[in-house]
Amino acid sequence: MKIKLDENIPARLTSILGKLGHEVDTVKSEGLAGRDDSTVWEAAQRTRRFLITQDLDFSDVRRYAPGRHEGLLLVRLRDPGRNALTRRIQTVFESEDIESWKGCFVVATDRKIRVRRKK
């Protein structure tokens, strides 16, 4: 899967997810750090990448309706430190059928994963 990591996601996931067979780039590596959310979103969609973020601006399922984009994973942890984020995202990618998430709106919390698919 082609993935884009938002700037609020640890960059070390680039190599971790890469070892799992994914093609990963980051908002920072593309010179998009600090840019507005619509610019980040458009860049992810233009390059057909699944976006991973913690940014609640991406939480509106009506705006980011399944089937209208490449896919979105919103990570919501109680204590979202860099190590906790890295562990949770790595665990999710090692244990779930990520390929089936293309075009989906996905929310991952400490204990649950909710996948919304196109209706």
Backbone hydrogen bonds, N-H to C=O, Kabsch-Sander energy under -0.5 kcal/mol:
donor,donor_aa,acceptor,acceptor_aa,energy
3,I,1,M,-0.5
3,I,23,E,-3.0
4,K,50,F,-2.7
5,L,25,D,-2.5
6,D,4,K,-0.5
6,D,52,I,-2.7
9,I,6,D,-1.7
13,L,10,P,-1.7
14,T,11,A,-2.4
16,I,12,R,-1.4
17,L,13,L,-3.0
18,G,14,T,-1.6
19,K,15,S,-2.2
20,L,16,I,-0.7
21,G,18,G,-1.7
22,H,17,L,-2.1
23,E,1,M,-2.1
24,V,22,H,-0.7
25,D,3,I,-2.1
27,V,5,L,-2.5
30,E,26,T,-1.1
31,G,28,K,-1.9
32,L,27,V,-2.7
35,R,32,L,-2.2
39,T,36,D,-0.6
40,V,36,D,-1.8
41,W,37,D,-3.0
42,E,38,S,-2.5
43,A,39,T,-2.1
44,A,40,V,-2.2
45,Q,41,W,-2.4
46,R,42,E,-2.8
47,T,43,A,-1.6
48,R,45,Q,-1.1
49,R,44,A,-3.4
50,F,2,K,-3.0
51,L,71,G,-2.2
52,I,4,K,-2.4
53,T,73,L,-2.6
58,F,55,D,-2.1
59,S,56,L,-2.0
61,V,59,S,-1.0
64,Y,60,D,-2.4
65,A,62,R,-0.7
67,G,103,G,-2.9
68,R,65,A,-1.8
72,L,104,C,-2.3
73,L,51,L,-3.1
74,L,72,L,-0.5
74,L,106,V,-3.3
75,V,53,T,-2.8
75,V,73,L,-0.6
76,R,74,L,-0.6
76,R,108,A,-3.1
81,G,79,D,-1.6
85,L,81,G,-2.8
86,T,82,R,-2.4
87,R,83,N,-2.7
88,R,84,A,-2.6
89,I,85,L,-2.6
90,Q,86,T,-2.4
91,T,87,R,-2.6
92,V,88,R,-2.5
93,F,89,I,-2.5
94,E,90,Q,-1.8
95,S,91,T,-1.7
96,E,92,V,-2.0
98,I,96,E,-1.7
100,S,97,D,-1.3
101,W,98,I,-2.5
102,K,99,E,-1.1
103,G,70,E,-2.0
104,C,101,W,-2.6
105,F,116,R,-2.2
106,V,72,L,-3.2
106,V,104,C,-0.6
107,V,114,R,-2.5
108,A,74,L,-2.5
109,T,112,K,-2.9
114,R,107,V,-2.9
115,V,113,I,-0.5
116,R,105,F,-2.8
116,R,114,R,-0.6
117,R,115,V,-0.6
